[in-house]
Amino acid sequence: MHIFPAIDIRHGRCVRLLKGDPNAETVYGDNPVEMAQRWAREGAEWLHVVNLDGAFGEATATVDAVKAIVRTVDVPVQLGGGLRTFEDIAEALDWGVARVILGTVAVTNPDVVSRAVEAFGAERIVVGIDARDRVVATHGWQQETGLDIIALAMSMKQRGVERIIYTDITRDGTLQGPNVARTGELAHLTKLRVIASGGIGSLDHIRQIRWIEPYGVEGVIVGKALYEGAFSLREALDLVRAAPGEHAAEPNGEG
């Protein structure tokens, strides 16, 4: 299982939002490139980078920071935030991003997802499914769609998508634990590879995600817990590299 340190960039700074609220922002650094270098030094195998300005439809220089990370750090980057046209996707991949995360466009223009998978391959295209109480939200989590997470995931699978990132918005930035039950359900019912996101606050929470790894959960995104020192990236990596069954914990069963 992979650990994805999160680098959320807004107005050129590293930030974390509480439950996706742009008015509930905590700044953790002024230099996203230095943050990426830190995670690389500590052993990161992947970086999860989000252009929050793009997600909110704001035009800023965040793109320059993303390009600098890709040029500077020898760690593959998955990038999300504001990629809503085929041209956006092609441009981001041309920067050297390993794969892109498509959220809003998967709902508003799913044909773009099909075209991207066909053009670039399923390994380079990830769909982000962000939801409150099973209902998918788009446009930086600001608009609810009425779509159920399973229905959206299955429609994306029919378009050739093989991997999704599932975020429980109500947990994101809270450190109160991931929605283990719903994450496992999503992986089990769709047979897609799933990366879990939202609510990680302790190593025990990562142990809970490991419990559902056999269903197809292949990674977990960690942000605030790393920035606030709840545990180190090295500790998290050691945990997921341990043999199956070690450091086990029962899931919290919430959903």
TORLUM-456466 format. One line per 8 residues: number of its first residue (from 1); for each residue x, y, z of C-alpha. Coordinates in pm, 1 decimal, m for minus. Each point is the difference from the previous one (the first is absolute). Last residue first. Layout:
! TORLUM-456466
NUM> X:Y:Z  ...
***
This chain:
! TORLUM-456466
255> m2011.2:474.1:728.6  157.5:m87.0:327.9  139.0:m348.9:57.9  309.4:126.0:181.2  217.5:m257.0:m172.5  181.4:m252.7:218.8  372.3:55.3:33.6  295.7:m191.9:m138.2
247> 359.4:101.3:70.7  115.9:m316.6:m178.4  m260.9:m195.4:m191.1  155.0:53.5:m339.8  377.7:46.7:32.3  114.8:352.1:81.2  43.2:244.9:m287.5  m316.6:185.7:94.8
239> 126.4:65.4:353.2  352.9:93.8:m100.8  m140.3:255.4:m243.6  m215.4:156.5:271.1  291.2:21.1:241.1  220.5:152.1:m270.6  m266.1:259.9:m77.4  6.0:104.3:362.1
231> m285.7:m12.7:247.6  m246.0:247.5:152.1  253.1:264.4:m103.5  m236.8:277.1:m103.3  98.9:m6.5:m366.5  m9.1:m377.8:m11.9  m345.7:m24.8:157.9  m125.5:283.4:m221.5
223> 72.7:m179.4:m324.7  m16.0:m374.4:m51.1  m134.8:m169.4:m311.5  m47.8:m374.9:27.4  85.5:m281.0:m236.0  m92.4:m320.5:m180.7  m351.7:m74.7:117.7  m92.2:m299.7:m214.2
215> m217.5:m206.4:232.0  313.0:m157.1:152.6  106.9:345.7:128.5  m299.4:18.2:233.3  200.2:m64.5:319.2  275.8:225.4:m132.0  m244.8:291.2:24.1  m46.7:m73.5:369.4
207> 377.3:m9.9:49.7  16.0:344.6:m160.0  m246.8:124.2:260.4  215.0:m158.3:269.3  293.6:202.7:m125.4  m191.5:311.4:94.9  m202.6:286.5:m142.9  m126.4:m115.2:m338.8
199> m334.2:173.8:m56.5  m36.0:11.1:m376.1  141.8:m206.3:m282.4  7.8:m364.0:m104.7  150.2:m112.4:m330.4  m217.6:m257.1:m174.0  72.3:m257.0:m270.4  m327.9:m88.4:m164.5
191> m192.1:m321.3:73.8  m316.3:214.1:10.9  m178.8:m165.2:291.7  306.7:m84.8:210.6  189.1:324.5:m57.2  m298.7:221.2:76.1  m102.7:m210.7:298.7  351.3:16.7:142.5
183> 3.9:378.1:m24.5  m349.1:17.5:148.7  93.4:m212.1:299.8  334.1:168.5:60.7  m129.5:355.3:9.2  330.7:142.9:112.1  86.0:115.8:352.2  m47.7:307.3:215.0
175> 296.5:200.6:m134.0  m258.7:263.7:m106.5  166.6:117.2:m321.6  m228.5:m204.9:m221.3  m261.6:m188.8:198.8  m319.0:159.4:m133.3  153.5:0.2:m348.4  25.1:m379.0:m12.1
167> 256.8:m28.8:m275.8  19.8:m291.8:m242.1  286.7:m6.2:m247.5  m75.7:m219.6:m297.3  190.1:m250.4:m215.3  m85.0:m216.1:m300.3  m183.1:242.2:m229.0  m99.5:m154.8:m333.9
159> m323.5:185.5:m68.3  m209.9:m278.5:153.0  206.8:42.7:316.5  m96.7:367.2:4.6  m369.1:m92.3:m4.7  59.9:m245.2:283.8  172.4:264.9:212.1  m276.5:252.6:m61.3
151> m271.9:m245.6:102.0  195.3:m109.6:306.2  55.7:358.1:117.4  m365.9:100.2:m32.4  m73.4:302.5:m216.1  m211.2:286.2:138.1  255.7:245.4:m134.4  107.7:209.6:296.6
143> 201.0:312.1:m79.5  283.5:144.5:211.8  228.0:m304.1:14.6  262.3:185.1:m207.0  m236.9:11.2:m295.3  m165.8:m337.2:69.4  m183.3:m190.3:274.8  m118.1:m363.4:m13.3
135> m270.8:m109.1:244.0  93.7:m304.4:212.4  m45.2:194.0:325.3  229.1:280.4:m122.7  206.5:m96.8:m299.1  320.1:36.6:m196.9  64.5:m249.1:m278.6  332.6:70.5:m166.7
127> 51.2:m183.5:m326.8  352.7:m109.2:m85.0  154.2:7.5:m347.5  364.0:m87.1:m66.7  m26.3:m374.7:58.1  m316.9:m13.6:m211.7  184.1:89.9:m317.4  88.6:335.0:m157.6
119> m224.8:38.5:m304.2  m272.6:m254.1:76.9  m14.3:91.4:367.6  m9.2:369.8:m91.3  m279.4:m46.7:m254.1  m213.1:m193.7:246.0  57.9:262.5:269.7  m89.2:280.8:m240.0
111> m321.6:m187.2:m82.3  m89.1:38.6:366.9  m77.4:370.7:m44.0  m164.1:145.9:310.2  38.4:m295.9:235.1  347.4:m133.0:m82.8  90.9:362.2:m77.9  m38.8:93.6:366.7
103> 246.7:m259.1:123.0  288.4:m99.6:m223.4  330.9:m87.5:164.4  306.4:1.1:m223.3  289.2:m242.1:m27.5  377.6:1.6:m11.8  29.7:378.8:m33.2  282.2:77.4:m241.0
95> m111.3:341.6:m120.8  m150.5:m173.9:m306.6  m237.0:m185.4:229.7  m133.5:333.8:120.5  m41.2:128.9:m355.7  m182.9:m311.5:m119.4  m241.5:19.3:291.4  m74.8:369.0:m44.9
87> m50.3:m58.5:m375.0  m250.8:m277.7:69.1  m194.0:247.5:209.5  m84.1:31.5:370.0  328.4:m27.8:186.5  m77.4:251.4:276.4  157.6:m184.2:290.0  189.0:m326.3:m5.0
79> 356.4:m114.4:m48.3  168.1:m336.0:62.0  372.6:50.2:29.7  278.9:m253.8:m41.6  307.5:64.3:215.4  328.0:140.0:m131.8  m72.9:351.2:126.3  116.0:314.2:m177.2
71> m166.0:1.9:m341.3  m333.6:m139.8:120.7  m2.0:233.6:299.1  85.2:299.0:m218.3  m285.5:m79.2:m239.1  m242.9:m15.0:290.2  126.5:331.5:136.9  m41.1:163.9:m340.5
63> m357.9:m130.1:m19.4  m69.2:172.1:331.7  54.3:335.8:m171.8  m364.1:101.8:34.0  m331.6:m20.4:m188.9  m280.8:m97.1:236.0  m256.0:m262.5:m100.0  m27.0:m145.9:349.7
55> 164.9:m326.5:m104.6  262.5:192.3:m194.8  88.5:206.6:303.9  7.1:m319.3:203.1  269.6:m148.0:m222.4  39.2:m334.1:173.2  319.7:m203.9:20.7  11.8:m359.5:123.2
47> 364.7:m104.3:7.4  113.9:m358.7:m50.4  275.9:m228.7:130.8  76.6:229.5:293.4  322.0:m89.7:181.0  61.3:276.1:251.9  219.5:190.4:m243.8  m283.7:m2.3:m256.0
39> m242.3:133.9:260.9  235.3:288.0:75.2  62.1:71.5:m368.2  m374.0:29.9:m56.2  m23.2:246.8:287.3  289.2:201.1:m142.9  m181.8:12.2:m333.5  m325.2:109.1:165.7
31> 168.3:307.5:152.9  m202.4:219.9:234.9  m74.6:m263.9:259.3  m266.3:m152.0:222.5  m287.8:244.8:m53.4  m331.3:m95.6:160.3  m318.6:77.9:m191.3  m358.8:2.3:119.7
23> m144.2:253.1:m246.4  67.4:m226.2:m295.9  m209.8:m270.9:171.2  104.3:m343.7:m128.3  m84.8:m175.7:326.3  266.3:208.8:175.6  249.8:124.0:m257.0  372.6:m68.0:m4.1
15> 258.3:237.0:m138.7  334.6:11.0:m177.0  39.4:345.9:m152.1  2.6:139.0:m356.0  m348.7:149.2:17.0  m131.8:m344.4:93.5  201.7:m319.5:m26.5  m98.6:m328.0:161.7
7> 302.2:m225.3:42.7  m116.9:m338.6:122.6  234.7:m278.5:102.9  m116.9:m315.7:m179.7  64.1:m321.3:192.6  m11.1:m311.1:m215.5  m120.8:m350.0:82.3
***
